[in-house]
Amino acid sequence: MQKIHIPSLYKDIEASISQLKKDPSTVLNSRKVVDAALEKDEAFYGINTGFGILATKKIGRDQLKQLQRNLILSHAVGVGDLIPKQISRLMLQLKIHALGLGNSGISIETFKRLVYFSDNDLIPAVPEKGSVGASGDLAPLAHMSLPLLGFGSFWNKEGTDVIPAKKVLEEHGIAPIDLQPKDGLSLINGTQLMSSYGAYVLEKVLHLTKVADLLGAMSLEALQGSIKPFDKRIHQIRPHTGQQTVAQNVRTLLKESEILESHRNCGKVQDPYSLRCIPQVHGATRDSIAHCVSVVETELNSVTDNPLVFKNGDIISGGNFHGQPLALVLDFAAIALAELASISERRSYLLLEGHDGLPKLLMEETGINSGFMIPQYTAASLVSENKVLCHPASVDSIPTSLGQEDHVSMGSIGALKLLNVLKNVEQVLAIEMFTAAQALDFRKPLKPGKGVARAHQYIREHISHAEEDHFFKDEINLAVDLLSDLQLIEELGIQ
């Protein structure tokens, strides 16, 4: 099976599904085990028994399809806003990948219908709330599965509205399917909501950590900060990988800097921590995110179903659906990510204070103009909001299923919070981007390092120097878009 890695997330998922379409043998073989089990006079959890606290109730063979249908309908009780279409698509695709690992026993008919949905951009609409991250993400995955039965909704092509699943199925000339024994359990047991959020955010964060180094270097130049704290020898004797990488990035970006040369012997002893400690702070975030990526990648390539089907015919009920591994790192990722915004906002603040010849608030005529004062307010607000969002969800637990599920992970709540933290961090970094660019304008005719100069030029191709107050919100939105430019980061050689 094709493994999924976060740096190549979407490419790997596409390869996995393509491979399964060509050769679904893992799905077919695991189904044979379930079919054989049904011929035995034994109880198999969720296949011919009730669920959760009802696991001791045996179900007659003539009711097994209805059992699976009822499972989906009864668990589709999610509430709240809809999960973004792109993350819902990931949920669907990761579920297909997990079922293809060959330990779930889903029927080939149901599996192929999921693949059809994926191939034709039929992405189920899923409410974001309702999972406690225990038996996986039961409610969200039930909503993801509703369209198989003709219930629920799909996103429209643009991801702006939803369409009843029944109508969409009719347009495609396909009928709802009958779930086979075990199908419902295979669909809703799993950690695909948590995994999807984690993978979606971390794929973006791997790029964002590089952008943060660039913005730190821009602010350092604009504030005439010292290059000495980035000396390779400092970081060799505290050899955290992330710290060393960040220091190297800043040294690279500041090569051939005229600004650095202009104040090399100015007598300044030390810069504030938000400049001097960029390698230590950004580096710690990088190392933390690397751990989170490792855990989420393991989960993406794991079977989190229950019960599990094995080649020798065994069907074993376990706890692989429990979201604890994800819950912890989703909280950890939020904390690590929030620190990028925290230190960025401090640099934006420094840029406004009028240090070393910069005009206060980065405009010549203040009073009538507020300058860049208020964007920093917004950054401060978002940093403060992140402090609340970073309270760990994983320290909580509440029993469900009449105590049968007596410890839960709350990973789904951590997942939703992580996405909100990401959005806030993007806005804060965007504010530093156009604030640092404005400050660098006042250092002319001196040139910054080659990497910083190229980034400054790129920003100025999209956002003009501000002479007076205007509608800054447009520029914040534009700067957020510029943050995502992979080509610029690659061109600058940022690691």
NORSULFEN-V928086 format. One record per backbone hydrogen bond with DSSP energy under -0.5 kcal/mol. CO is the residue of the C=O (numbers start at 1). NH is the residue of the N-H. E is the energy in kcal/mol with one decimal. If there is no record, write none. Layout:
BEGIN
[[CO & NH & E] [CO & NH & E]]
END
This chain:
BEGIN
[[3 & 5 & -0.5] [5 & 8 & -0.6] [6 & 9 & -1.7] [8 & 12 & -2.7] [9 & 13 & -2.2] [10 & 14 & -2.1] [11 & 15 & -2.0] [12 & 16 & -2.3] [13 & 17 & -2.4] [14 & 18 & -2.2] [15 & 19 & -2.2] [16 & 20 & -2.1] [17 & 21 & -2.1] [18 & 22 & -1.6] [19 & 23 & -2.2] [24 & 27 & -0.8] [24 & 28 & -2.2] [25 & 29 & -2.9] [26 & 30 & -1.7] [27 & 31 & -1.8] [28 & 32 & -1.6] [29 & 33 & -1.0] [30 & 34 & -1.3] [31 & 35 & -2.7] [32 & 36 & -2.2] [33 & 37 & -2.0] [34 & 38 & -1.9] [35 & 39 & -0.5] [36 & 39 & -1.0] [37 & 40 & -1.7] [40 & 42 & -1.1] [42 & 44 & -0.5] [44 & 47 & -2.1] [44 & 48 & -2.2] [48 & 59 & -2.9] [50 & 46 & -0.8] [51 & 54 & -2.6] [52 & 55 & -1.5] [54 & 50 & -1.0] [54 & 57 & -1.9] [56 & 58 & -0.7] [57 & 50 & -1.6] [60 & 63 & -2.1] [61 & 64 & -1.2] [63 & 67 & -2.1] [64 & 68 & -1.6] [65 & 69 & -2.2] [66 & 70 & -2.9] [67 & 71 & -1.8] [68 & 72 & -1.7] [69 & 73 & -2.3] [70 & 74 & -3.0] [71 & 75 & -1.5] [72 & 76 & -0.9] [75 & 77 & -2.1] [79 & 129 & -2.3] [81 & 128 & -2.8] [84 & 87 & -0.6] [84 & 88 & -2.4] [85 & 89 & -2.7] [86 & 90 & -1.7] [87 & 91 & -2.3] [88 & 92 & -2.3] [89 & 93 & -2.7] [90 & 94 & -3.2] [91 & 95 & -2.0] [92 & 96 & -2.0] [93 & 97 & -2.4] [94 & 98 & -2.5] [95 & 99 & -2.6] [96 & 100 & -1.8] [98 & 101 & -1.2] [99 & 102 & -1.3] [103 & 309 & -2.1] [107 & 111 & -2.2] [108 & 112 & -2.6] [109 & 113 & -1.6] [110 & 114 & -1.8] [111 & 115 & -2.0] [112 & 116 & -2.2] [113 & 117 & -2.3] [114 & 118 & -2.2] [115 & 119 & -2.8] [116 & 120 & -1.9] [117 & 122 & -2.9] [118 & 121 & -1.2] [121 & 123 & -1.2] [122 & 124 & -0.7] [123 & 155 & -2.8] [124 & 126 & -0.5] [126 & 83 & -3.3] [129 & 79 & -2.0] [132 & 410 & -3.2] [133 & 323 & -2.0] [133 & 409 & -0.6] [134 & 136 & -1.5] [135 & 190 & -0.6] [136 & 134 & -0.7] [136 & 138 & -0.7] [137 & 141 & -2.4] [138 & 142 & -2.1] [139 & 143 & -2.2] [140 & 144 & -2.1] [141 & 145 & -1.3] [142 & 146 & -1.2] [143 & 147 & -0.5] [145 & 148 & -1.6] [145 & 149 & -0.6] [146 & 149 & -1.9] [146 & 151 & -1.9] [147 & 150 & -0.9] [148 & 177 & -2.6] [152 & 165 & -2.7] [153 & 125 & -2.6] [154 & 163 & -3.0] [156 & 159 & -1.1] [161 & 156 & -2.9] [163 & 154 & -2.8] [164 & 168 & -1.8] [165 & 169 & -2.9] [166 & 170 & -1.9] [167 & 171 & -2.0] [168 & 172 & -1.6] [169 & 174 & -2.5] [170 & 173 & -1.2] [177 & 179 & -0.6] [180 & 183 & -2.2] [180 & 184 & -0.5] [182 & 186 & -2.5] [183 & 187 & -1.8] [184 & 188 & -2.1] [185 & 189 & -2.5] [188 & 190 & -0.7] [190 & 137 & -2.8] [191 & 195 & -3.0] [192 & 196 & -2.1] [193 & 197 & -2.4] [194 & 198 & -2.5] [195 & 199 & -3.0] [196 & 200 & -2.8] [197 & 201 & -2.6] [198 & 202 & -2.6] [199 & 203 & -2.2] [200 & 204 & -1.1] [201 & 205 & -2.4] [202 & 206 & -2.2] [203 & 207 & -0.6] [204 & 207 & -0.6] [204 & 208 & -2.3] [205 & 209 & -2.5] [206 & 210 & -0.5] [207 & 210 & -0.7] [207 & 211 & -1.8] [208 & 212 & -2.5] [209 & 213 & -1.3] [210 & 214 & -1.7] [211 & 215 & -2.6] [212 & 216 & -2.5] [213 & 217 & -2.1] [214 & 218 & -2.2] [215 & 219 & -2.5] [216 & 220 & -2.3] [217 & 221 & -2.2] [218 & 222 & -2.5] [219 & 223 & -2.2] [220 & 225 & -3.3] [221 & 224 & -1.6] [227 & 230 & -1.9] [228 & 231 & -2.2] [231 & 234 & -1.1] [231 & 235 & -1.0] [232 & 236 & -1.3] [233 & 237 & -1.0] [235 & 238 & -0.5] [238 & 240 & -2.4] [240 & 244 & -2.2] [241 & 245 & -2.1] [242 & 246 & -2.5] [243 & 247 & -2.2] [244 & 248 & -2.0] [245 & 249 & -2.3] [246 & 250 & -2.4] [247 & 251 & -2.3] [248 & 252 & -2.3] [249 & 253 & -2.4] [250 & 254 & -1.7] [252 & 255 & -1.2] [253 & 451 & -0.7] [253 & 452 & -1.6] [254 & 257 & -1.2] [255 & 450 & -2.6] [256 & 258 & -0.5] [257 & 261 & -1.3] [258 & 262 & -1.9] [259 & 263 & -0.9] [260 & 263 & -0.9] [261 & 264 & -1.0] [263 & 266 & -1.6] [272 & 275 & -1.9] [272 & 276 & -2.8] [273 & 277 & -2.8] [275 & 278 & -1.2] [277 & 281 & -2.6] [278 & 282 & -2.3] [278 & 283 & -0.6] [279 & 283 & -1.5] [280 & 284 & -1.4] [281 & 285 & -1.9] [282 & 286 & -2.3] [283 & 287 & -2.5] [284 & 288 & -2.2] [285 & 289 & -2.9] [286 & 290 & -2.3] [287 & 291 & -1.6] [288 & 292 & -2.0] [289 & 293 & -2.9] [290 & 294 & -1.9] [291 & 295 & -2.0] [292 & 296 & -2.6] [293 & 297 & -2.7] [294 & 298 & -1.8] [295 & 299 & -2.1] [296 & 300 & -2.6] [297 & 301 & -1.1] [299 & 302 & -1.8] [302 & 304 & -0.6] [308 & 316 & -2.4] [310 & 313 & -2.2] [314 & 310 & -2.6] [316 & 308 & -3.3] [319 & 322 & -1.8] [321 & 136 & -0.7] [323 & 327 & -3.1] [324 & 328 & -2.1] [325 & 329 & -1.2] [326 & 330 & -2.7] [327 & 331 & -1.7] [328 & 332 & -2.2] [329 & 333 & -3.0] [330 & 334 & -1.7] [331 & 335 & -2.0] [332 & 336 & -2.6] [333 & 337 & -2.7] [334 & 338 & -2.4] [335 & 339 & -1.2] [336 & 340 & -0.6] [337 & 340 & -1.2] [337 & 341 & -0.9] [338 & 342 & -2.2] [339 & 343 & -2.2] [340 & 344 & -1.4] [341 & 345 & -2.7] [342 & 346 & -1.1] [343 & 347 & -1.6] [344 & 348 & -2.4] [345 & 349 & -2.1] [346 & 350 & -2.1] [347 & 351 & -1.9] [348 & 352 & -0.6] [349 & 352 & -1.2] [349 & 353 & -0.5] [350 & 353 & -1.2] [350 & 355 & -0.5] [352 & 361 & -2.3] [354 & 357 & -0.7] [355 & 358 & -2.1] [359 & 362 & -2.4] [360 & 363 & -1.1] [361 & 372 & -2.3] [364 & 366 & -0.8] [366 & 368 & -0.6] [369 & 367 & -1.9] [370 & 373 & -1.4] [372 & 376 & -1.0] [373 & 377 & -0.9] [374 & 378 & -1.9] [375 & 379 & -2.2] [376 & 380 & -2.7] [377 & 381 & -2.5] [378 & 382 & -2.4] [379 & 383 & -2.4] [380 & 384 & -2.1] [381 & 385 & -2.2] [382 & 386 & -2.1] [383 & 387 & -1.1] [384 & 388 & -0.9] [385 & 388 & -0.8] [385 & 389 & -2.3] [386 & 390 & -2.1] [388 & 391 & -1.6] [392 & 395 & -0.5] [393 & 396 & -1.7] [400 & 403 & -1.0] [400 & 405 & -1.7] [401 & 404 & -2.1] [404 & 406 & -0.9] [405 & 400 & -2.6] [410 & 413 & -0.5] [410 & 414 & -1.6] [411 & 415 & -2.2] [412 & 416 & -2.1] [413 & 417 & -2.2] [414 & 418 & -2.1] [415 & 419 & -1.6] [416 & 420 & -1.4] [417 & 421 & -2.4] [418 & 422 & -2.4] [419 & 423 & -2.1] [420 & 424 & -2.1] [421 & 425 & -2.7] [422 & 426 & -2.5] [423 & 427 & -1.7] [424 & 428 & -2.2] [425 & 429 & -2.7] [426 & 430 & -2.1] [427 & 431 & -1.9] [428 & 432 & -2.0] [429 & 433 & -2.2] [430 & 434 & -1.9] [431 & 435 & -1.7] [432 & 436 & -3.0] [433 & 437 & -1.9] [434 & 438 & -1.5] [435 & 439 & -2.1] [436 & 440 & -2.4] [437 & 441 & -1.3] [438 & 442 & -0.7] [439 & 442 & -1.0] [440 & 443 & -1.6] [441 & 444 & -1.1] [443 & 446 & -1.5] [447 & 258 & -2.1] [447 & 259 & -1.7] [449 & 453 & -3.3] [450 & 454 & -2.1] [451 & 455 & -2.1] [452 & 456 & -2.7] [453 & 457 & -2.5] [454 & 458 & -2.3] [455 & 459 & -2.4] [456 & 460 & -2.4] [457 & 461 & -1.2] [459 & 462 & -1.7] [459 & 463 & -3.2] [465 & 467 & -0.6] [470 & 472 & -1.6] [471 & 474 & -0.9] [471 & 475 & -0.6] [472 & 475 & -0.6] [472 & 476 & -2.1] [473 & 477 & -2.4] [474 & 478 & -2.2] [475 & 479 & -2.7] [476 & 480 & -2.3] [477 & 481 & -1.7] [478 & 482 & -2.1] [479 & 483 & -1.8] [480 & 484 & -0.6] [481 & 484 & -1.0] [482 & 485 & -1.7] [484 & 486 & -0.9] [485 & 489 & -1.0] [486 & 490 & -2.1] [487 & 491 & -2.7] [488 & 492 & -2.1] [489 & 493 & -0.5] [489 & 494 & -1.7] [490 & 493 & -0.9]]
END
